[in-house]
């Protein structure tokens, strides 16, 4: 979780076990635990990256993958 | 060509000296240092915190650097950007451009700063007496970057 999403979630990193099969399954799981976070994850301009590469659509996940949720960037 | 994204404070003067040392082919070097202000639009800022995504932020900035190299006749570029908590008066960003002729160096530094201010993957939080707020680029920052399109 980056930027304000870290504040919304109250954590920065979390290991998921078992590994959700796709990005959207992961979002659903996180949303079930924390509906406020779930809403923030689909907020305007929020992007997701798998293994440090932005993904536009849903994406399959496998053990060891790193998923990041990125709110709109503020620039430097 | 170099990009550094780091939490450690840096000395802009030392960076400029090191960047300038031993250059015999360059006619000029332009550098820019960005500092953390103690107020934004009149609202006091006690702490600025930049969040970065290590492994993602550097390649994005390196891509901007490659663009600058393609666009301007520069010989070398250096970009140093801090993240983590930053106190007012401390340097956040340093950009230097070396070129045979000054115009390319001025333009490359200007271009890089406009890109960094809008497109660099950082997330910025200001803390002041009224609490915390996450910052997005200002409309003027977007106008600045449009000059290059």
Backbone of each chain as ProteinMPNN parsed JSONL, in Angstrom:
{"seq_chain_A": "XXXXXXXXXXXXXXXXXXXXXXXXXXXXXXXXXXXXXXXXXXXXXXXXXXXXXXXXXXXXXXXXXXXXXXXXXXXX", "coords_chain_A": {"N_chain_A": [[0.846, -1.177, 0.0], [0.673, 2.117, -0.982], [1.411, 5.594, -0.357], [-1.491, 7.485, 0.474], [-3.082, 5.251, 0.699], [-1.816, 3.546, 2.394], [-2.257, 4.772, 4.835], [-5.034, 4.557, 4.957], [-5.338, 1.77, 5.032], [-3.837, 1.155, 7.257], [-1.613, -0.381, 7.323], [1.408, -1.35, 5.615], [2.565, -3.478, 4.242], [1.664, -6.845, 3.569], [1.503, -10.35, 3.918], [-0.126, -12.757, 1.937], [-1.857, -15.67, 2.52], [-3.696, -18.45, 1.808], [-2.397, -17.729, -1.537], [-4.184, -15.371, -3.382], [-6.018, -16.07, -6.416], [-6.227, -14.228, -8.47], [-5.803, -10.699, -9.225], [-8.228, -9.345, -8.842], [-9.541, -11.052, -7.123], [-7.911, -10.805, -4.932], [-8.399, -8.081, -4.322], [-11.1, -8.308, -3.578], [-10.883, -9.921, -1.294], [-9.423, -8.256, 0.44], [-11.202, -6.202, 0.661], [-13.311, -7.421, 1.942], [-12.29, -7.821, 4.47], [-11.872, -5.182, 5.187], [-13.906, -2.861, 4.451], [-13.686, -0.093, 3.951], [-11.1, 0.183, 2.979], [-11.352, -1.406, 0.725], [-13.04, 0.186, -0.818], [-11.378, 2.386, -1.215], [-9.415, 1.226, -2.795], [-10.539, 0.971, -5.288], [-10.823, 3.522, -5.994], [-10.707, 6.779, -7.667], [-8.169, 7.004, -10.06], [-6.501, 5.151, -8.84], [-3.979, 2.781, -9.189], [-2.729, -0.513, -9.99], [0.113, -2.592, -9.443], [1.923, -5.432, -10.487], [4.585, -7.254, -9.394], [6.126, -4.947, -9.686], [5.345, -3.855, -12.099], [3.008, -1.946, -13.826], [-0.392, -2.902, -14.078], [-3.224, -2.994, -16.134], [-5.631, -4.364, -16.439], [-7.401, -7.136, -14.927], [-5.285, -9.551, -13.324], [-3.504, -12.67, -13.276], [-2.308, -14.247, -10.269], [0.569, -15.596, -8.614], [2.347, -17.688, -6.22], [4.73, -15.767, -4.415], [4.531, -13.478, -5.915], [4.484, -9.898, -5.995], [2.258, -7.465, -5.11], [1.289, -4.147, -5.664], [-0.562, -1.325, -4.616], [-1.263, 1.744, -5.978], [-1.919, 5.019, -5.296], [-3.017, 8.129, -6.956], [-0.121, 9.687, -8.239], [2.017, 12.002, -6.556], [4.125, 13.326, -7.624], [7.492, 14.68, -7.539]], "CA_chain_A": [[0.0, 0.0, 0.0], [1.518, 3.301, -1.062], [0.777, 6.889, -0.137], [-2.615, 7.547, 1.419], [-3.675, 3.92, 0.889], [-1.162, 2.993, 3.59], [-2.977, 5.337, 5.985], [-6.387, 3.973, 4.972], [-5.22, 0.364, 5.434], [-3.182, 1.016, 8.56], [-0.424, -1.221, 7.146], [2.082, -1.113, 4.34], [2.795, -4.748, 3.555], [1.013, -7.986, 4.186], [1.629, -11.586, 3.143], [-1.424, -13.415, 1.788], [-1.721, -17.12, 2.465], [-3.16, -18.79, 0.478], [-2.279, -16.638, -2.507], [-5.395, -15.231, -4.208], [-5.713, -16.496, -7.79], [-6.1, -13.064, -9.362], [-5.807, -9.376, -8.608], [-9.576, -8.974, -8.397], [-9.827, -11.878, -5.941], [-7.178, -10.145, -3.85], [-9.16, -6.878, -3.95], [-12.318, -8.745, -2.876], [-10.484, -10.385, 0.039], [-9.046, -7.089, 1.242], [-12.433, -5.438, 0.857], [-14.132, -8.151, 2.92], [-11.663, -7.513, 5.765], [-11.87, -3.751, 5.463], [-14.678, -2.253, 3.365], [-13.158, 1.249, 3.656], [-9.927, -0.028, 2.123], [-11.874, -1.913, -0.542], [-13.543, 1.333, -1.572], [-10.222, 3.204, -1.604], [-8.64, 0.522, -3.833], [-11.154, 1.183, -6.606], [-11.003, 4.973, -6.099], [-10.234, 7.433, -8.891], [-6.729, 7.119, -10.291], [-5.703, 4.136, -8.144], [-3.44, 1.783, -10.105], [-2.118, -1.675, -9.346], [1.312, -3.127, -10.097], [2.324, -6.779, -10.095], [6.042, -7.343, -9.535], [6.641, -3.617, -10.047], [4.889, -3.449, -13.426], [1.594, -1.562, -13.77], [-1.315, -3.737, -14.854], [-4.466, -2.256, -16.345], [-6.792, -5.241, -16.264], [-7.187, -8.145, -13.906], [-4.066, -10.305, -13.634], [-3.348, -13.855, -12.43], [-1.245, -14.143, -9.258], [1.163, -16.861, -8.198], [3.125, -17.484, -5.0], [5.94, -14.958, -4.575], [4.25, -12.203, -6.59], [4.315, -8.713, -5.155], [1.232, -6.571, -5.646], [1.281, -2.829, -5.041], [-1.654, -0.422, -4.994], [-0.674, 3.073, -6.062], [-2.845, 6.135, -5.504], [-2.442, 9.087, -7.901], [1.224, 10.095, -7.793], [2.108, 13.445, -6.286], [5.313, 13.937, -8.198], [8.567, 14.884, -6.565]], "C_chain_A": [[0.887, 1.234, 0.0], [0.702, 4.557, -0.782], [-0.387, 6.81, 0.826], [-3.284, 6.193, 1.638], [-3.079, 3.226, 2.114], [-1.869, 3.499, 4.848], [-4.378, 4.737, 6.105], [-6.322, 2.542, 5.513], [-4.705, 0.23, 6.869], [-1.997, 0.068, 8.509], [0.154, -0.97, 5.762], [2.219, -2.405, 3.53], [2.108, -5.869, 4.305], [1.233, -9.206, 3.299], [0.266, -12.257, 3.101], [-1.191, -14.926, 1.665], [-3.096, -17.736, 2.725], [-3.143, -17.579, -0.458], [-3.559, -16.548, -3.337], [-5.055, -15.491, -5.681], [-5.532, -15.315, -8.734], [-6.116, -11.777, -8.536], [-7.202, -9.019, -8.086], [-10.008, -9.813, -7.192], [-9.13, -11.268, -4.713], [-7.933, -8.905, -3.365], [-10.404, -7.253, -3.143], [-11.992, -9.179, -1.447], [-10.179, -9.213, 0.96], [-10.284, -6.281, 1.606], [-13.326, -6.087, 1.916], [-13.623, -7.869, 4.343], [-11.881, -6.075, 6.179], [-12.585, -3.027, 4.313], [-14.176, -0.853, 2.98], [-11.959, 1.166, 2.715], [-10.381, -0.497, 0.742], [-12.356, -0.78, -1.43], [-12.375, 2.183, -2.091], [-9.449, 2.552, -2.767], [-9.247, 0.677, -5.226], [-11.432, 2.672, -6.829], [-10.363, 5.529, -7.364], [-8.701, 7.484, -8.943], [-5.876, 6.091, -9.571], [-5.276, 3.065, -9.149], [-2.852, 0.622, -9.315], [-0.89, -2.1, -10.149], [1.548, -4.534, -9.58], [3.81, -6.91, -10.412], [6.61, -6.069, -10.166], [6.329, -3.207, -11.481], [3.401, -3.135, -13.335], [0.757, -2.506, -14.608], [-2.65, -3.011, -14.943], [-5.689, -3.114, -16.039], [-6.543, -6.15, -15.064], [-5.933, -8.954, -14.302], [-3.999, -11.53, -12.735], [-2.202, -13.637, -11.436], [-0.734, -15.53, -8.929], [2.001, -16.608, -6.95], [4.405, -16.703, -5.289], [5.706, -13.631, -5.286], [4.1, -11.083, -5.569], [3.306, -7.79, -5.841], [1.323, -5.246, -4.906], [0.06, -2.057, -5.529], [-1.136, 0.998, -4.876], [-1.752, 4.139, -6.262], [-2.242, 7.11, -6.52], [-1.114, 9.633, -7.371], [1.264, 11.601, -7.552], [3.246, 14.112, -7.016], [6.318, 14.242, -7.11], [8.536, 16.26, -5.942]], "O_chain_A": [[1.747, 1.39, 0.866], [-0.518, 4.583, -0.945], [-0.301, 6.157, 1.866], [-3.973, 5.996, 2.639], [-3.742, 2.429, 2.78], [-2.057, 2.75, 5.806], [-4.849, 4.447, 7.205], [-7.14, 2.147, 6.344], [-5.086, -0.687, 7.596], [-1.429, -0.259, 9.55], [-0.516, -0.453, 4.868], [2.019, -2.426, 2.316], [1.99, -5.836, 5.53], [1.16, -9.109, 2.074], [-0.426, -12.321, 4.117], [-0.429, -15.386, 0.814], [-3.625, -17.543, 3.82], [-3.781, -16.558, -0.203], [-3.978, -17.54, -3.933], [-3.956, -15.178, -6.138], [-4.764, -15.398, -9.693], [-6.398, -11.774, -7.338], [-7.331, -8.451, -7.002], [-10.755, -9.336, -6.339], [-9.688, -11.225, -3.616], [-8.092, -8.695, -2.163], [-10.726, -6.601, -2.149], [-12.719, -8.855, -0.509], [-10.618, -9.178, 2.11], [-10.398, -5.748, 2.71], [-14.003, -5.402, 2.682], [-14.403, -7.703, 5.281], [-12.053, -5.772, 7.36], [-11.957, -2.631, 3.331], [-14.237, -0.475, 1.81], [-11.819, 1.961, 1.786], [-9.862, -0.046, -0.279], [-12.118, -0.776, -2.637], [-12.375, 2.635, -3.236], [-8.899, 3.251, -3.617], [-8.548, 0.53, -6.229], [-12.179, 3.042, -7.734], [-9.587, 4.853, -8.039], [-8.039, 7.939, -8.01], [-4.65, 6.138, -9.669], [-6.107, 2.511, -9.869], [-2.523, 0.752, -8.136], [-0.861, -1.98, -11.374], [1.394, -4.804, -8.389], [4.237, -6.702, -11.547], [7.459, -6.119, -11.056], [6.974, -2.31, -12.023], [2.619, -3.944, -12.835], [1.144, -2.872, -15.718], [-3.146, -2.48, -13.95], [-6.661, -2.64, -15.452], [-5.601, -5.954, -14.296], [-5.578, -9.023, -15.479], [-4.383, -11.463, -11.567], [-1.242, -12.926, -11.734], [-1.48, -16.509, -8.956], [2.334, -15.463, -6.644], [5.079, -16.95, -6.289], [6.571, -12.755, -5.269], [3.654, -11.294, -4.442], [3.483, -7.394, -6.992], [1.423, -5.215, -3.68], [-0.305, -2.126, -6.703], [-0.638, 1.41, -3.829], [-2.423, 4.153, -7.294], [-1.086, 6.95, -6.912], [-1.004, 9.995, -6.199], [0.621, 12.373, -8.263], [3.334, 15.34, -7.032], [6.041, 14.087, -5.921], [9.38, 16.577, -5.103]]}, "seq_chain_B": "XXXXXXXXXXXXXXXXXXXXXXXXXXXXXXXXXXXXXXXXXXXXXXXXXXXXXXXXXXXXXXXXXXXXXXXXXXXXXXXXXXXXXXXXXXXXXXXXXXXXXXXXXXXXXXXXXXXXXXXXXXXXXXXXXXXXXXXXXXXXXXXXXXXXX", "coords_chain_B": {"N_chain_B": [[25.299, 9.134, -16.748], [22.914, 9.022, -14.236], [20.708, 7.942, -11.676], [19.515, 8.459, -8.509], [17.666, 7.369, -5.801], [16.924, 8.021, -2.611], [16.945, 7.775, 1.023], [18.697, 9.144, 2.602], [20.0, 12.316, 3.635], [21.356, 14.864, 1.467], [24.141, 16.792, 0.193], [23.855, 19.448, -1.805], [25.839, 21.077, -2.908], [28.164, 19.527, -2.761], [27.426, 17.451, -4.436], [27.274, 18.804, -6.853], [29.917, 19.649, -7.181], [31.239, 17.166, -7.43], [29.997, 16.208, -9.71], [30.866, 18.021, -11.579], [33.592, 17.709, -11.656], [36.578, 17.146, -13.455], [35.591, 17.451, -16.02], [36.204, 18.026, -19.302], [35.168, 18.334, -21.735], [32.802, 19.599, -21.551], [30.898, 22.548, -21.961], [29.293, 23.777, -20.214], [27.435, 23.534, -17.112], [24.314, 22.964, -15.713], [22.501, 23.217, -12.743], [19.875, 22.222, -10.526], [18.346, 22.683, -7.412], [15.926, 21.449, -5.314], [14.062, 22.463, -2.513], [12.609, 21.684, 0.707], [9.82, 23.464, 1.68], [8.748, 25.66, 4.39], [6.155, 26.321, 4.432], [3.076, 26.038, 2.628], [1.237, 27.744, 0.338], [0.641, 29.603, 2.349], [-0.052, 28.004, 4.503], [1.316, 26.492, 7.315], [3.981, 24.132, 7.283], [5.227, 21.471, 8.978], [6.459, 18.988, 8.754], [7.525, 17.179, 5.927], [6.671, 14.365, 4.135], [7.812, 11.962, 1.98], [6.676, 9.278, 0.154], [7.965, 6.475, -1.487], [8.285, 3.933, -4.033], [10.405, 1.583, -3.86], [12.396, 0.197, -6.446], [10.492, 0.581, -8.304], [10.081, 3.283, -8.5], [12.666, 4.298, -9.179], [13.253, 3.163, -11.846], [11.22, 4.495, -13.281], [12.0, 7.157, -13.106], [14.458, 6.956, -14.342], [13.614, 6.457, -16.924], [12.602, 8.942, -17.598], [14.941, 10.351, -17.633], [16.257, 9.143, -19.769], [14.594, 10.016, -21.819], [15.146, 12.765, -21.716], [17.789, 12.756, -22.506], [17.492, 11.945, -25.137], [16.248, 14.104, -26.206], [17.62, 16.499, -25.801], [20.81, 18.021, -26.399], [22.722, 16.859, -24.429], [25.518, 15.909, -22.4], [25.765, 14.535, -20.043], [23.776, 13.509, -17.228], [22.451, 13.948, -13.96], [20.372, 12.789, -11.427], [19.132, 13.16, -8.253], [17.051, 12.093, -5.742], [15.259, 12.516, -2.789], [13.482, 10.514, -0.336], [11.114, 9.664, 2.283], [10.931, 11.077, 5.66], [11.278, 14.618, 5.601], [12.812, 17.585, 6.55], [11.929, 21.096, 6.826], [13.732, 23.268, 4.717], [15.631, 21.442, 4.016], [17.227, 19.698, 1.289], [15.352, 18.254, -1.33], [15.411, 17.396, -3.968], [17.817, 17.051, -6.57], [19.094, 18.063, -9.598], [21.296, 17.771, -12.283], [22.814, 18.876, -15.3], [25.053, 18.391, -17.918], [26.556, 19.888, -20.696], [27.767, 20.543, -24.052], [27.127, 23.033, -24.964], [25.435, 25.756, -23.38], [22.569, 26.068, -23.618], [21.251, 23.606, -24.061], [21.761, 22.339, -21.657], [20.404, 23.955, -19.774], [17.775, 23.588, -20.717], [17.388, 20.804, -20.497], [17.533, 20.396, -17.723], [15.362, 21.91, -16.866], [13.234, 20.622, -18.193], [13.444, 18.057, -17.015], [12.821, 18.654, -14.326], [10.167, 19.585, -14.571], [8.948, 17.226, -15.407], [9.541, 15.534, -13.262], [8.083, 16.761, -11.223], [5.461, 16.205, -11.852], [5.17, 13.566, -12.816], [6.717, 11.739, -11.447], [6.926, 8.775, -9.5], [6.068, 9.37, -6.591], [4.648, 9.872, -3.362], [3.231, 12.335, -1.502], [3.164, 13.737, 1.672], [2.051, 16.298, 3.735], [2.594, 17.603, 6.947], [1.13, 19.697, 9.286], [0.09, 22.312, 11.598], [-2.631, 21.945, 11.381], [-2.976, 19.301, 10.957], [-2.598, 16.311, 8.896], [-2.003, 16.138, 5.357], [-2.412, 14.645, 2.16], [-0.692, 15.283, -0.832], [-1.275, 16.414, -4.156], [-0.102, 16.995, -7.557], [0.091, 20.522, -8.431], [-2.205, 22.585, -10.354], [-0.621, 24.357, -11.831], [1.719, 22.932, -12.09], [1.025, 20.978, -13.937], [0.538, 22.623, -16.123], [3.105, 23.502, -16.566], [4.432, 21.146, -17.403], [3.18, 20.657, -19.772], [4.346, 22.367, -21.562], [6.316, 20.99, -22.845], [5.252, 19.17, -24.561]], "CA_chain_B": [[23.862, 9.1, -16.446], [22.677, 8.354, -12.961], [19.508, 8.259, -10.903], [19.57, 7.928, -7.145], [16.506, 7.64, -4.957], [17.52, 7.673, -1.315], [16.376, 8.413, 2.22], [19.735, 9.945, 3.249], [20.143, 13.715, 3.246], [22.518, 15.072, 0.617], [24.666, 18.152, 0.113], [23.792, 19.794, -3.228], [27.127, 21.632, -3.327], [29.097, 18.412, -2.944], [26.992, 16.724, -5.637], [27.629, 19.605, -8.03], [31.377, 19.58, -7.339], [31.608, 15.838, -7.928], [29.481, 16.09, -11.085], [31.638, 18.921, -12.446], [35.026, 17.4, -11.627], [37.239, 16.45, -14.563], [34.924, 17.572, -17.331], [36.965, 18.888, -20.212], [34.413, 18.468, -22.986], [31.547, 20.317, -21.312], [30.985, 24.006, -21.909], [28.505, 24.299, -19.101], [26.64, 22.643, -16.27], [23.193, 23.609, -15.032], [21.961, 22.368, -11.684], [18.704, 22.714, -9.804], [18.127, 22.054, -6.113], [14.598, 21.703, -4.751], [14.076, 22.406, -1.047], [11.319, 21.577, 1.404], [9.382, 24.761, 2.23], [8.101, 25.559, 5.705], [4.741, 26.676, 4.281], [2.508, 25.911, 1.29], [0.09, 28.648, 0.202], [0.368, 30.252, 3.629], [-0.28, 27.031, 5.584], [2.595, 26.013, 7.833], [4.302, 22.713, 7.113], [6.298, 21.123, 9.907], [7.192, 17.856, 8.187], [7.125, 16.688, 4.626], [7.062, 12.969, 4.014], [7.639, 11.412, 0.639], [6.663, 7.833, 0.049], [8.42, 6.003, -2.798], [8.161, 2.489, -4.17], [11.731, 1.164, -4.323], [12.331, -0.776, -7.533], [9.501, 1.073, -9.264], [10.303, 4.725, -8.644], [13.924, 4.568, -9.901], [13.14, 2.961, -13.296], [10.359, 5.519, -13.873], [12.809, 8.373, -13.24], [15.48, 6.656, -15.359], [12.97, 6.606, -18.236], [12.547, 10.385, -17.863], [16.313, 10.755, -17.944], [16.517, 8.69, -21.139], [13.877, 10.954, -22.691], [15.883, 14.038, -21.739], [18.987, 12.526, -23.325], [17.089, 11.882, -26.533], [15.672, 15.376, -26.639], [18.542, 17.635, -25.683], [22.203, 17.642, -26.665], [23.452, 16.863, -23.164], [26.549, 14.869, -22.291], [25.578, 13.747, -18.816], [22.7, 13.966, -16.344], [22.388, 13.325, -12.633], [19.14, 13.083, -10.68], [19.119, 12.592, -6.903], [15.76, 12.423, -5.129], [15.076, 11.929, -1.457], [12.151, 10.198, 0.16], [11.088, 9.552, 3.745], [10.633, 12.376, 6.277], [12.208, 15.677, 5.201], [12.558, 18.803, 7.326], [11.961, 22.348, 6.058], [15.08, 23.765, 4.442], [16.482, 20.379, 3.474], [17.086, 19.46, -0.147], [14.567, 17.073, -1.725], [15.781, 16.919, -5.303], [18.955, 17.686, -7.231], [19.234, 17.691, -11.003], [22.398, 18.453, -12.962], [22.962, 18.549, -16.715], [26.285, 18.892, -18.517], [26.439, 19.932, -22.154], [28.818, 21.306, -24.722], [26.63, 24.41, -25.0], [24.582, 25.945, -22.206], [21.115, 26.012, -23.821], [20.781, 22.222, -23.875], [21.829, 22.013, -20.229], [19.271, 24.649, -19.14], [16.508, 22.977, -21.121], [17.268, 19.442, -19.958], [17.247, 20.496, -16.29], [14.002, 22.438, -16.776], [12.385, 19.508, -18.628], [13.443, 16.996, -15.996], [12.095, 19.104, -13.141], [8.731, 19.592, -14.872], [8.495, 15.835, -15.409], [9.609, 14.982, -11.902], [7.037, 17.357, -10.384], [4.12, 15.683, -12.155], [5.074, 12.152, -13.202], [7.562, 10.828, -10.674], [6.134, 7.982, -8.553], [6.205, 9.685, -5.17], [3.399, 10.272, -2.719], [3.739, 13.373, -0.619], [2.256, 14.098, 2.773], [2.484, 17.436, 4.541], [2.021, 17.687, 8.286], [1.18, 21.047, 9.837], [-0.711, 22.45, 12.815], [-4.01, 21.493, 11.133], [-2.99, 17.861, 10.702], [-1.865, 15.779, 7.75], [-2.729, 16.042, 4.085], [-1.694, 14.097, 1.009], [-0.585, 16.325, -1.844], [-1.188, 16.049, -5.57], [0.513, 18.111, -8.289], [-0.752, 21.705, -8.584], [-2.547, 22.847, -11.763], [0.503, 25.029, -12.504], [2.714, 21.909, -12.436], [0.578, 20.351, -15.192], [0.77, 23.598, -17.197], [4.546, 23.519, -16.83], [4.873, 19.966, -18.144], [2.591, 20.747, -21.125], [5.244, 23.136, -22.433], [7.265, 20.095, -23.518], [4.579, 18.168, -25.402]], "C_chain_B": [[23.646, 8.393, -15.126], [21.387, 8.86, -12.33], [19.69, 7.656, -9.531], [18.316, 8.336, -6.397], [16.876, 7.135, -3.577], [16.81, 8.358, -0.156], [17.397, 9.352, 2.876], [19.71, 11.379, 2.736], [21.359, 13.839, 2.33], [22.895, 16.551, 0.594], [24.728, 18.537, -1.365], [25.129, 20.323, -3.748], [28.136, 20.535, -3.621], [28.727, 17.619, -4.201], [27.435, 17.471, -6.889], [29.14, 19.562, -8.27], [31.802, 18.258, -7.949], [31.188, 15.675, -9.385], [30.35, 16.892, -12.059], [33.09, 18.481, -12.627], [35.479, 16.673, -12.884], [36.554, 16.572, -15.905], [35.691, 18.531, -18.217], [36.205, 19.144, -21.504], [33.172, 19.343, -22.807], [31.784, 21.825, -21.288], [30.212, 24.568, -20.743], [27.741, 23.226, -18.368], [25.533, 23.476, -15.649], [22.734, 22.669, -13.941], [20.757, 23.041, -11.055], [18.621, 21.952, -8.493], [16.74, 22.441, -5.619], [14.644, 21.507, -3.248], [12.676, 22.202, -0.496], [11.0, 22.937, 2.019], [8.78, 24.57, 3.613], [6.644, 25.993, 5.645], [4.324, 26.457, 2.835], [1.264, 26.77, 1.239], [-0.313, 29.237, 1.557], [0.13, 29.298, 4.788], [1.06, 26.442, 6.03], [2.754, 24.515, 7.602], [5.447, 22.403, 8.07], [7.134, 19.964, 9.373], [6.617, 17.494, 6.83], [7.565, 15.234, 4.583], [6.775, 12.49, 2.607], [7.696, 9.909, 0.719], [7.139, 7.488, -1.359], [8.194, 4.497, -2.842], [9.494, 1.99, -4.737], [11.61, 0.063, -5.385], [11.332, -0.376, -8.602], [9.77, 2.55, -9.559], [11.572, 5.01, -9.465], [13.786, 4.333, -11.409], [12.269, 4.019, -13.975], [11.153, 6.811, -14.075], [13.903, 8.165, -14.293], [14.901, 6.797, -16.766], [12.858, 8.082, -18.606], [13.928, 10.889, -18.283], [16.672, 10.36, -19.38], [15.834, 9.614, -22.146], [14.639, 12.265, -22.832], [17.133, 13.908, -22.604], [18.641, 12.531, -24.804], [16.7, 13.24, -27.084], [16.659, 16.526, -26.687], [19.972, 17.141, -25.862], [23.02, 17.753, -25.378], [24.454, 15.71, -23.14], [26.313, 13.973, -21.088], [24.467, 14.367, -17.976], [22.821, 13.259, -15.006], [21.083, 13.755, -11.961], [19.254, 12.39, -9.325], [17.811, 13.038, -6.247], [15.644, 11.738, -3.783], [13.656, 11.461, -1.254], [12.258, 9.931, 1.661], [10.772, 10.921, 4.333], [11.717, 13.412, 5.948], [11.833, 16.954, 5.946], [12.637, 20.032, 6.419], [13.406, 22.817, 5.908], [16.014, 22.705, 3.89], [16.199, 20.192, 1.986], [16.294, 18.181, -0.395], [15.101, 16.492, -3.027], [16.966, 17.722, -5.831], [19.029, 17.152, -8.648], [20.428, 18.447, -11.57], [22.496, 17.954, -14.393], [24.239, 19.179, -17.225], [26.14, 18.819, -20.032], [27.587, 20.724, -22.748], [28.426, 22.787, -24.748], [25.498, 24.592, -23.989], [23.094, 25.707, -22.433], [20.577, 24.615, -23.543], [20.778, 21.851, -22.398], [20.673, 22.678, -19.465], [17.966, 23.912, -19.44], [16.326, 21.59, -20.522], [16.921, 19.487, -18.464], [15.804, 20.95, -16.066], [12.975, 21.337, -17.09], [12.299, 18.439, -17.535], [12.663, 17.419, -14.76], [10.588, 19.119, -13.387], [8.178, 18.167, -14.864], [8.486, 15.244, -14.013], [8.447, 15.479, -11.053], [5.65, 16.784, -10.65], [4.078, 14.171, -12.305], [5.868, 11.221, -12.32], [6.706, 10.085, -9.644], [6.547, 8.24, -7.094], [4.826, 10.052, -4.661], [3.809, 11.136, -1.535], [2.718, 13.725, 0.44], [2.854, 15.26, 3.549], [1.807, 17.365, 5.896], [2.217, 19.105, 8.796], [0.323, 21.111, 11.076], [-2.15, 21.934, 12.632], [-4.086, 20.006, 10.828], [-2.25, 17.508, 9.431], [-2.695, 15.914, 6.483], [-1.809, 15.505, 2.994], [-1.804, 15.094, -0.124], [-0.598, 15.725, -3.244], [-0.559, 17.22, -6.318], [-0.458, 19.29, -8.391], [-1.103, 21.879, -10.057], [-1.381, 23.488, -12.513], [1.597, 24.025, -12.883], [2.338, 21.227, -13.752], [0.776, 21.303, -16.361], [2.247, 23.607, -17.575], [4.953, 22.341, -17.713], [4.315, 19.982, -19.575], [3.486, 21.51, -22.087], [6.11, 22.235, -23.294], [6.583, 19.12, -24.465], [4.39, 18.683, -26.821]], "O_chain_B": [[24.142, 7.285, -14.921], [21.031, 10.034, -12.436], [19.988, 6.468, -9.404], [17.952, 9.511, -6.366], [17.117, 5.942, -3.396], [16.158, 9.388, -0.331], [17.015, 10.254, 3.622], [19.437, 11.629, 1.562], [22.281, 13.026, 2.4], [22.096, 17.428, 0.922], [25.561, 18.013, -2.103], [25.509, 20.052, -4.888], [28.872, 20.601, -4.605], [29.604, 17.17, -4.939], [27.906, 16.871, -7.855], [29.591, 19.454, -9.41], [32.62, 18.222, -8.868], [31.91, 15.089, -10.192], [30.544, 16.496, -13.208], [33.737, 18.828, -13.615], [34.85, 15.71, -13.323], [36.908, 15.857, -16.842], [35.81, 19.716, -17.907], [36.542, 20.046, -22.27], [32.564, 19.776, -23.785], [32.738, 22.311, -20.681], [30.443, 25.702, -20.324], [27.438, 22.162, -18.909], [25.78, 24.562, -15.124], [22.589, 21.468, -14.168], [20.637, 24.266, -11.054], [18.8, 20.735, -8.456], [16.419, 23.625, -5.518], [15.189, 20.519, -2.757], [11.684, 22.509, -1.155], [11.795, 23.493, 2.777], [8.355, 23.472, 3.973], [5.965, 26.034, 6.671], [5.118, 26.664, 1.918], [0.33, 26.555, 2.011], [-1.502, 29.348, 1.856], [0.11, 29.728, 5.941], [1.836, 25.954, 5.209], [1.801, 23.742, 7.709], [6.516, 23.006, 7.979], [8.356, 19.95, 9.516], [5.405, 17.502, 6.615], [8.694, 14.908, 4.949], [5.655, 12.595, 2.108], [8.632, 9.332, 1.272], [6.75, 8.15, -2.321], [7.944, 3.866, -1.815], [9.687, 1.976, -5.953], [10.826, -0.876, -5.239], [11.333, -0.943, -9.695], [9.697, 2.999, -10.703], [11.554, 5.866, -10.349], [14.159, 5.208, -12.191], [12.539, 4.404, -15.113], [10.999, 7.482, -15.095], [14.234, 9.083, -15.043], [15.602, 7.206, -17.692], [12.998, 8.445, -19.774], [14.058, 11.736, -19.167], [17.3, 11.127, -20.11], [16.404, 9.953, -23.183], [14.763, 12.807, -23.929], [17.491, 14.828, -23.34], [19.395, 13.052, -25.626], [16.812, 13.492, -28.284], [16.541, 17.422, -27.523], [20.302, 16.004, -25.526], [23.889, 18.616, -25.248], [24.253, 14.677, -23.779], [26.629, 12.784, -21.12], [24.245, 15.577, -18.003], [23.246, 12.105, -14.938], [20.743, 14.938, -11.936], [19.45, 11.177, -9.258], [17.508, 14.23, -6.206], [15.897, 10.54, -3.651], [12.732, 11.942, -1.91], [13.346, 9.967, 2.235], [10.387, 11.833, 3.602], [12.912, 13.12, 6.01], [10.667, 17.351, 5.964], [13.312, 20.019, 5.389], [14.193, 22.766, 6.853], [17.074, 23.028, 3.353], [15.109, 20.481, 1.493], [16.532, 17.156, 0.244], [15.23, 15.278, -3.18], [17.093, 18.918, -5.567], [19.026, 15.942, -8.871], [20.552, 19.652, -11.352], [22.29, 16.773, -14.67], [24.488, 20.362, -16.996], [25.665, 17.823, -20.578], [28.283, 21.469, -22.057], [29.265, 23.671, -24.578], [24.699, 23.68, -23.773], [22.414, 25.197, -21.542], [19.562, 24.461, -22.865], [19.893, 21.129, -21.939], [20.041, 22.049, -18.617], [17.162, 23.648, -18.545], [15.229, 21.24, -20.087], [16.101, 18.697, -17.996], [15.112, 20.437, -15.187], [11.997, 21.146, -16.367], [11.212, 17.982, -17.182], [11.915, 16.617, -14.202], [9.814, 18.714, -12.52], [7.075, 17.927, -14.375], [7.55, 14.544, -13.626], [7.885, 14.725, -10.259], [4.767, 16.857, -9.796], [3.074, 13.545, -11.966], [5.712, 10.005, -12.43], [5.859, 10.691, -8.989], [7.26, 7.454, -6.47], [3.956, 10.484, -5.418], [4.611, 10.737, -0.69], [1.552, 13.98, 0.138], [4.011, 15.216, 3.966], [0.608, 17.104, 5.993], [3.32, 19.65, 8.747], [-0.132, 20.078, 11.566], [-2.802, 21.539, 13.598], [-5.152, 19.502, 10.475], [-1.407, 18.261, 8.944], [-3.922, 15.82, 6.515], [-0.628, 15.844, 2.907], [-2.862, 15.678, -0.357], [-0.012, 14.671, -3.488], [-0.485, 18.325, -5.779], [-1.673, 19.098, -8.433], [-0.385, 21.38, -10.923], [-1.169, 23.203, -13.691], [2.316, 24.224, -13.862], [3.202, 20.932, -14.578], [1.135, 20.877, -17.459], [2.597, 23.705, -18.751], [5.724, 22.507, -18.658], [4.904, 19.392, -20.48], [3.395, 21.321, -23.3], [6.589, 22.651, -24.349], [7.259, 18.32, -25.111], [3.843, 17.976, -27.667]]}, "name": "protein", "num_of_chains": 2, "seq": "XXXXXXXXXXXXXXXXXXXXXXXXXXXXXXXXXXXXXXXXXXXXXXXXXXXXXXXXXXXXXXXXXXXXXXXXXXXXXXXXXXXXXXXXXXXXXXXXXXXXXXXXXXXXXXXXXXXXXXXXXXXXXXXXXXXXXXXXXXXXXXXXXXXXXXXXXXXXXXXXXXXXXXXXXXXXXXXXXXXXXXXXXXXXXXXXXXXXXXXXXXXXXXXXXXXXXXXXXXXXXXXXX"}
